[in-house]
Amino acid sequence: MGRTVGNNRFTKCLAVLITSLLGGGAAQAAWELNMPVGATDVSAKVFDLHMLILWVCVAIGVLVFAAMIYCIVVFRKSKGAVADTSIAHSNTAEFIWTVIPVLILIAMAVPAAQTLVEIEVVRDTEMTIKITGYQWKWEYEYVGEDVSFYSSLASESNAARQLNTDIDPFEVENYLLDVDKPLVVPAGTRIRYLITSNDVLHAWWMPDFAVKKDAIPGFINEGWFEVNEPGIYRGQCAELCGKDHGFMPVVVEVLPKEEFDVWLAEKKGGVARAAATANQ
């Protein structure tokens, strides 16, 4: 029995390795070399800032390496160049190569600081959601709405990740990135979230929102996001929170405001019916 389980495990690992080396069409199509633009105004600004700093660094790299290559080619020993062994130096040159980098850093710091302030300052929000991390699931509570639920790894993904299963993970849609109950929010609504943890450190990471906030036991962090377009967005816990850390996804379903109101009313009705049943 032990040898059979070991063989199955080896076969799965070998299949994953071969697929990674050869690459399937769907997997290759999902690869990206750049960060996502995202689905919020803030994530778009973060992307623009990233590209700005990237091109500044590229320009600096081109100038520096061009100067190095020029000096190596023109002032080489075979052309009779002699190294300067004197201790003399130029105050003007030192002033220039000190002041210019400082000015460049200041120019980059200004838009970066503006974006960070916009990310961190929470104002004019229309809804508050409390997020609590557990090993290994999330609890979402709609503050003031008497609606809360747990969001765990979807059963199909959970079954496929087991060593003694015949389910092929490559055939499971959104493997390890799907949940049984996603967080549902309305589009075009500024949402404030409060995040904490009930056990160990977690981190609620949603790349499309430019959100990554730590969940700390005994401490409450806060932030905000506003999603422009309806859709389903996926993320993960980005903190090493235990042996099943890789099985703690985040899924947010964004609905048009009218559909969200219907969903919230149904949730409230379900809570009321459950309370009435419990009282009986």
Stockholm file with secondary structure:
# STOCKHOLM 1.0

chainA/1-280         MGRTVGNNRFTKCLAVLITSLLGGGAAQAAWELNMPVGATDVSAKVFDLHMLILWVCVAIGVLVFAAMIYCIVVFRKSKGAVADTSIAHSNTAEFIWTVIPVLILIAMAVPAAQTLVEIEVVRDTEMTIKITGYQWKWEYEYVGEDVSFYSSLASESNAARQLNTDIDPFEVENYLLDVDKPLVVPAGTRIRYLITSNDVLHAWWMPDFAVKKDAIPGFINEGWFEVNEPGIYRGQCAELCGKDHGFMPVVVEVLPKEEFDVWLAEKKGGVARAAATANQ
#=GR chainA/1-280 SS CHHHHHHHHHHHHHHHHHHHHHCCHHHHHHCCSSCCCCSBHHHHHHHHHHHHHHHHHHHHHHHHHHHHHHHHHHTCGGGTCCCCCSCCCCHHHHHHHHHHHHHHHHHHHHHHHHHHHHHHCCCSCSEEEEEEEETTEEEEEETTTTEEEEECBCHHHHHHTSTTCCCCGGGSTTTTSCBSSCEEEETTCCEEEEEEESSSCEEEEEGGGTEEEEECBTCCEEEEECBCSCEEEEEEECSCCSTTGGGCEEEEEEECHHHHHHHHHHHHHHHHHHHHHHHC
#=GC SS_cons         CHHHHHHHHHHHHHHHHHHHHHCCHHHHHHCCSSCCCCSBHHHHHHHHHHHHHHHHHHHHHHHHHHHHHHHHHHTCGGGTCCCCCSCCCCHHHHHHHHHHHHHHHHHHHHHHHHHHHHHHCCCSCSEEEEEEEETTEEEEEETTTTEEEEECBCHHHHHHTSTTCCCCGGGSTTTTSCBSSCEEEETTCCEEEEEEESSSCEEEEEGGGTEEEEECBTCCEEEEECBCSCEEEEEEECSCCSTTGGGCEEEEEEECHHHHHHHHHHHHHHHHHHHHHHHC
//
